Amino acid sequence: MLDINPEHLPIISAQLGITQASLAAVIGTSASRSAPVPCAIDPVSTSVGEMMLSFAQDFYPQTANGSARLAEGSEVLVPVSASYMAGDTTGGVDVGCAGAVLNA
């Protein structure tokens, strides 16, 4: 049995929004620092910068996408809560679906 407290969903939504904003700030700050300038011109020093840049090119787009999905999930919890309470009040078993907002 699924036990949902719809009054908790807006609170969870706000917490997710704060978490997403913090994550986005960290992503923005760290992305510019993720590819260090080589400290010397020897092959080892230059390869470290190239490897870090290669890692950053894979890591940051995926992380930013995850942050965007977190924001989308946060935004749909309040309407889901209202829909759930409305459905529960009328004695219905159907609750409006908000999942269509999240694209796969």
C-alpha positions in Angstrom: 0.0 0.0 0.0 1.3 3.4 -0.9 0.9 6.0 1.8 1.2 9.6 0.5 1.0 12.7 2.6 0.2 15.3 0.0 0.9 18.1 2.4 4.5 17.0 2.4 5.0 17.3 -1.4 5.2 21.1 -1.5 7.8 21.0 1.3 9.8 18.3 -0.6 9.5 20.4 -3.7 11.0 23.4 -2.0 13.8 21.3 -0.6 14.6 19.9 -4.1 14.5 23.4 -5.5 17.1 24.6 -3.0 19.2 21.5 -3.6 19.1 22.1 -7.4 20.1 25.7 -7.0 23.1 24.7 -4.9 24.0 22.0 -7.4 23.8 24.4 -10.3 26.0 26.9 -8.5 28.6 24.3 -7.8 28.5 23.1 -11.4 28.9 26.6 -12.7 31.8 27.4 -10.4 33.7 24.1 -10.8 33.3 23.8 -14.6 35.5 26.8 -15.3 38.2 25.4 -13.0 38.1 21.8 -14.2 40.7 22.1 -16.8 43.9 23.3 -15.2 46.5 25.3 -17.1 49.6 23.2 -17.4 52.3 24.3 -14.9 55.0 23.5 -17.4 55.5 22.6 -21.1 56.7 19.1 -20.6 54.5 16.2 -21.9 53.3 15.1 -18.5 52.1 18.5 -17.5 50.3 19.2 -20.7 48.7 15.8 -20.8 47.1 16.4 -17.3 45.3 19.4 -18.6 44.1 17.6 -21.7 42.9 14.6 -19.7 41.0 16.9 -17.2 39.4 18.8 -20.1 38.4 15.5 -21.7 36.8 14.4 -18.4 35.0 17.7 -18.0 33.5 17.5 -21.5 31.9 14.2 -20.5 31.0 15.0 -16.9 29.6 18.5 -16.9 26.9 18.1 -19.6 25.5 15.0 -17.9 25.6 16.7 -14.5 23.9 19.8 -15.8 21.2 17.5 -17.4 20.7 15.8 -14.1 20.4 19.2 -12.4 17.7 20.2 -14.9 15.8 17.0 -14.3 15.9 17.7 -10.6 14.4 21.2 -11.2 11.7 19.6 -13.4 10.9 17.1 -10.7 10.7 19.8 -8.1 8.3 21.9 -10.2 5.8 19.1 -10.7 5.4 18.1 -7.0 3.1 21.0 -6.1 0.6 20.3 -8.9 0.8 16.6 -8.1 0.0 17.4 -4.5 -3.0 19.5 -5.5 -4.3 16.8 -7.9 -3.8 14.1 -5.3 -5.7 16.1 -2.6 -8.5 16.9 -5.1 -8.8 13.3 -6.1 -8.7 12.1 -2.5 -11.3 14.6 -1.4 -13.8 13.5 -4.1 -13.1 9.9 -3.2 -11.6 9.2 -6.6 -8.9 6.7 -7.3 -7.5 8.6 -10.2 -4.8 11.2 -9.8 -3.7 13.5 -12.6 -0.4 12.4 -14.1 2.5 15.0 -14.1 5.0 12.5 -15.5 4.5 13.8 -19.0 6.4 16.9 -18.0 9.6 14.9 -17.5 11.1 13.9 -20.9 13.1 10.8 -21.1 
